Amino acid sequence: MLIDTHCHLDAAEFDGDRVAVLDEARRVGVGAFLVPAIGVGNFDAVAALSAVHPDCCHAYGIHPMYVRQAQASDLECLRQRLAEGGAVAVGEIGLDGFVADGDLPLQTRYFEAQLGLAREFDLPVVLHVRRAQDAVLKQLRRFRPRGGIAHAFNGSRQQAEAFIGLGFRLGFGGAMTYSGSTRIRDLAASLPLESIVLETDAPDIPPAWGAGQRNAPANLGRFAEVLAGLRGITVEEVVRVTGRNAMDAIPGLARVNPLLMPGVSDCGR
C-alpha cells in the first residue's frame, strides 16, 4: 500500500478542494496519510482530519521553525493531547539549521522537551532535520525514542546510516525527482530499501514535473515510479516494501488497515 508519511493536508492551500485532493490520491493507490502538526494552533485541525477521514492519521508536535511563536504552556498542551490518545507520533519536531535567524538554542530546548514526551508516551517521532542532522542525532542518542521517520532526508551516507542504526526510516519525495539532486538520488538508489519511506510534504517540495506548483499526495504514485527506476526494481516492490516500512516506523498507521500491522505476514498483499 502506498503511504504518504508526511503531508500537511490541513494547510490553507487545500481549503478549497481538500476532499478532491484526497480522492485523487486514493484513485492512484494512496491508502494512508500521516498529517503532522506544526504547533498547538493546528492540533485541532489535524485531529479533525483523522476524525473525518479514516485513512488519515495525525501527529502532534511543535515544529522548530515555529518555536518563536510558541509558549512554555504549549508543551503542557502537547502533553495533554498525547495523554488523550489518537496521535500516532510526536511531530513534526526537530531542528532547522537552514534559516539564518532560526534560534537553534530555543529550537533545541523545545526539541529536547518533545523527545522527552515521546519517551513518556512511548511514541515514535516525525523529525525535521534540515541542515541539522548531526545535532538531531546527538539528541536522539540522548533520549532514545522508539524510532520514527527522518522527514525529507538530505544528509550524508554516514548520517543516513546513523539514523537507520537508531531505528529510523528516511523520507524521500519530491526532491528525489530532480536530476540535479544527485546526493538524494544516490541515497535513494543505494540505501537498503527497508530503510526508506515515501512522502510528499504537500503542499511543499513539489516534484520536477510540477516545479513552482502546489504539491499533492497524488504525486506519491509517480514518486514510487521514480524510486523504482533509480533502484532498478518494480514499482510493486517499492509500494509493498515502503508501505511496510511506514507501518514499522509508525505502528499507529495500522489502524487504517490492521492486516498491515508489523509482524503480519506479507502473504496476499
C-alpha positions as CSV (number, residue, x, y, z in Angstrom):
1,M,0.0,0.0,0.0
2,L,1.2,3.5,-0.8
3,I,1.5,5.6,2.3
4,D,2.2,9.3,2.3
5,T,4.2,9.5,5.5
6,H,4.3,13.3,5.6
7,C,1.6,15.7,4.2
8,H,0.2,18.9,5.6
9,L,-3.4,18.4,4.4
10,D,-4.6,20.9,7.0
11,A,-2.7,23.7,5.2
12,A,-4.7,26.7,3.8
13,E,-3.6,25.7,0.3
14,F,-6.1,22.8,0.5
15,D,-9.0,24.8,1.9
16,G,-10.8,25.0,-1.5
17,D,-10.5,21.4,-2.6
18,R,-9.3,19.2,0.3
19,V,-11.7,16.3,-0.3
20,A,-11.0,16.3,-4.0
21,V,-7.2,16.2,-3.3
22,L,-7.7,13.2,-1.0
23,D,-9.9,11.4,-3.5
24,E,-7.4,12.0,-6.3
25,A,-4.7,10.4,-4.2
26,R,-6.9,7.5,-3.3
27,R,-7.5,6.9,-7.0
28,V,-3.8,6.4,-7.7
29,G,-3.5,4.0,-4.8
30,V,-2.5,6.1,-1.7
31,G,-4.1,4.2,1.2
32,A,-3.0,6.2,4.2
33,F,-1.9,9.7,5.0
34,L,0.2,10.9,8.0
35,V,-0.6,14.6,8.8
36,P,1.8,16.1,11.4
37,A,1.0,19.3,13.3
38,I,3.4,22.3,13.4
39,G,2.1,23.9,16.6
40,V,-0.7,24.0,19.0
41,G,-2.7,26.2,16.7
42,N,-3.3,23.4,14.3
43,F,-3.7,20.5,16.7
44,D,-7.5,20.6,16.3
45,A,-7.2,20.7,12.5
46,V,-5.0,17.6,12.2
47,A,-7.2,15.7,14.6
48,A,-10.3,16.7,12.7
49,L,-8.9,15.3,9.5
50,S,-8.4,12.0,11.2
51,A,-11.9,12.1,12.6
52,V,-13.5,12.7,9.2
53,H,-11.2,10.6,7.0
54,P,-10.3,7.2,8.4
55,D,-7.3,6.8,6.2
56,C,-5.7,10.0,7.7
57,C,-3.6,9.7,10.9
58,H,-2.2,12.6,12.8
59,A,0.8,13.6,14.9
60,Y,1.1,16.4,17.5
61,G,4.3,18.5,17.7
62,I,5.8,21.9,17.7
63,H,7.9,22.5,14.5
64,P,11.3,24.0,15.0
65,M,10.6,26.9,12.7
66,Y,7.6,27.9,14.8
67,V,9.1,27.8,18.3
68,R,9.4,31.6,18.5
69,Q,5.6,31.7,18.3
70,A,5.2,29.1,21.0
71,Q,4.9,29.5,24.7
72,A,6.1,27.2,27.5
73,S,2.5,26.3,28.2
74,D,2.3,24.8,24.7
75,L,4.4,21.9,25.9
76,E,1.8,21.2,28.6
77,C,-0.9,21.4,26.0
78,L,1.1,18.9,23.9
79,R,1.4,16.6,26.9
80,Q,-2.4,16.7,27.5
81,R,-3.1,16.0,23.8
82,L,-0.8,13.0,23.8
83,A,-2.4,11.7,27.0
84,E,-5.8,11.8,25.4
85,G,-4.6,9.4,22.7
86,G,-5.3,9.3,19.0
87,A,-2.0,10.7,17.8
88,V,0.3,8.1,16.1
89,A,3.5,10.0,16.6
90,V,5.1,13.2,18.1
91,G,5.8,15.5,15.2
92,E,6.7,17.5,13.3
93,I,9.7,18.2,15.7
94,G,13.4,18.6,15.3
95,L,15.9,21.2,14.3
96,D,16.4,23.6,11.4
97,G,19.8,25.0,10.6
98,F,18.9,26.5,7.3
99,V,17.1,29.6,8.5
100,A,19.7,32.3,9.4
101,D,17.7,33.6,12.4
102,G,16.3,30.2,13.5
103,D,17.5,30.5,17.1
104,L,18.9,27.0,17.5
105,P,19.2,27.2,21.3
106,L,15.4,27.8,21.5
107,Q,14.8,25.1,18.9
108,T,16.9,22.7,21.0
109,R,15.0,23.3,24.2
110,Y,11.7,22.5,22.5
111,F,13.2,19.5,20.8
112,E,14.6,18.1,24.0
113,A,11.2,18.6,25.7
114,Q,9.3,16.9,22.9
115,L,11.7,14.0,22.8
116,G,11.1,13.6,26.5
117,L,7.3,13.4,25.8
118,A,7.9,10.9,23.1
119,R,9.7,8.7,25.6
120,E,7.0,9.3,28.2
121,F,4.2,8.2,25.9
122,D,6.3,5.6,24.0
123,L,5.5,7.2,20.6
124,P,7.7,7.4,17.5
125,V,8.8,10.8,16.3
126,V,8.5,12.6,12.9
127,L,11.7,14.5,12.5
128,H,12.6,17.8,10.7
129,V,16.3,17.6,10.2
130,R,17.2,20.3,7.6
131,R,20.9,21.1,7.8
132,A,20.9,19.8,11.4
133,Q,21.4,16.1,11.0
134,D,24.3,15.8,13.5
135,A,22.6,18.0,16.1
136,V,19.4,15.9,15.8
137,L,21.4,12.7,16.0
138,K,23.1,13.9,19.2
139,Q,19.7,14.4,20.9
140,L,18.3,11.1,19.6
141,R,21.3,9.3,21.2
142,R,20.5,11.1,24.5
143,F,16.7,10.4,24.6
144,R,16.5,7.2,22.6
145,P,12.9,7.5,21.4
146,R,11.3,4.4,19.9
147,G,12.2,5.4,16.3
148,G,10.2,7.1,13.6
149,I,10.9,8.9,10.4
150,A,13.6,11.5,9.4
151,H,11.5,13.5,7.0
152,A,12.9,14.9,3.7
153,F,16.2,13.4,4.3
154,N,19.1,15.3,2.7
155,G,22.2,14.2,4.7
156,S,25.3,12.2,4.0
157,R,25.6,8.4,3.7
158,Q,27.2,8.3,7.1
159,Q,24.4,10.3,8.7
160,A,21.8,8.2,6.9
161,E,23.3,5.1,8.4
162,A,23.4,6.7,11.8
163,F,19.6,7.4,11.7
164,I,19.0,3.9,10.5
165,G,21.1,2.5,13.3
166,L,18.8,4.3,15.8
167,G,15.7,2.7,14.3
168,F,14.6,5.4,11.9
169,R,13.3,5.3,8.4
170,L,14.2,8.0,5.9
171,G,11.7,10.0,4.0
172,F,12.1,10.6,0.2
173,G,9.8,12.6,-2.0
174,G,9.8,15.5,-4.4
175,A,13.5,16.4,-4.2
176,M,14.3,12.8,-5.4
177,T,12.6,13.6,-8.8
178,Y,15.1,16.3,-9.8
179,S,18.1,15.0,-11.9
180,G,20.3,17.6,-10.2
181,S,19.6,16.2,-6.7
182,T,22.5,13.8,-7.1
183,R,23.1,13.1,-3.4
184,I,19.5,12.4,-2.6
185,R,19.1,10.2,-5.7
186,D,22.2,8.3,-4.9
187,L,21.0,7.6,-1.4
188,A,17.5,6.6,-2.7
189,A,19.2,4.2,-5.1
190,S,21.7,2.6,-2.7
191,L,20.4,2.6,0.8
192,P,18.6,-0.6,2.0
193,L,15.0,-0.4,0.7
194,E,13.9,-1.4,4.1
195,S,15.1,2.0,5.4
196,I,13.0,4.1,3.0
197,V,9.5,5.6,3.2
198,L,7.8,7.8,0.7
199,E,6.3,11.2,1.4
200,T,5.2,14.4,-0.4
201,D,5.3,17.1,2.3
202,A,2.3,18.6,0.4
203,P,1.8,21.4,-0.3
204,D,5.6,21.9,-0.2
205,I,8.6,20.3,-2.1
206,P,6.8,19.9,-5.4
207,P,8.3,17.4,-7.9
208,A,10.3,18.2,-11.1
209,W,7.1,17.9,-13.2
210,G,5.3,20.5,-11.0
211,A,8.0,22.9,-10.0
212,G,6.6,26.0,-8.5
213,Q,3.1,24.5,-8.1
214,R,1.3,23.1,-5.1
215,N,2.4,19.6,-4.3
216,A,-0.3,17.0,-3.5
217,P,-0.4,13.4,-2.2
218,A,-1.5,12.1,-5.7
219,N,2.1,12.6,-6.8
220,L,3.1,9.7,-4.5
221,G,2.4,7.2,-7.2
222,R,4.9,8.8,-9.5
223,F,7.4,9.1,-6.7
224,A,7.2,5.3,-6.3
225,E,7.9,5.0,-10.0
226,V,11.0,7.3,-9.7
227,L,12.3,5.3,-6.8
228,A,11.8,2.0,-8.7
229,G,13.6,3.4,-11.7
230,L,16.6,4.6,-9.5
231,R,16.9,1.1,-7.9
232,G,16.1,-1.0,-11.0
233,I,13.2,-2.8,-9.3
234,T,9.4,-3.0,-9.9
235,V,7.0,-0.4,-8.7
236,E,5.1,-3.1,-6.9
237,E,8.1,-3.9,-4.8
238,V,8.6,-0.3,-3.9
239,V,4.9,0.1,-2.9
240,R,5.0,-3.1,-0.8
241,V,8.2,-2.5,1.0
242,T,7.9,1.2,1.6
243,G,4.3,0.7,2.9
244,R,5.6,-2.0,5.3
245,N,8.4,0.3,6.4
246,A,5.9,3.1,7.2
247,M,3.9,0.7,9.4
248,D,7.0,-0.5,11.1
249,A,8.2,3.1,11.8
250,I,4.7,4.4,12.8
251,P,2.8,1.4,14.1
252,G,-0.3,3.6,14.7
253,L,-0.8,3.8,10.9
254,A,-2.0,0.2,11.1
255,R,-5.4,1.4,12.3
256,V,-6.0,2.3,8.6
257,N,-5.6,-1.4,7.7
258,P,-4.9,-3.8,10.6
259,L,-3.8,-6.5,8.2
260,L,-0.7,-4.4,7.5
261,M,0.4,-4.3,11.2
262,P,4.1,-5.0,11.7
263,G,4.7,-8.7,12.1
264,V,1.7,-9.8,10.0
265,S,2.5,-12.0,7.0
266,D,3.0,-10.4,3.6
267,C,1.0,-13.3,2.1
268,G,-1.7,-12.0,-0.2
269,R,-0.6,-8.3,-0.2
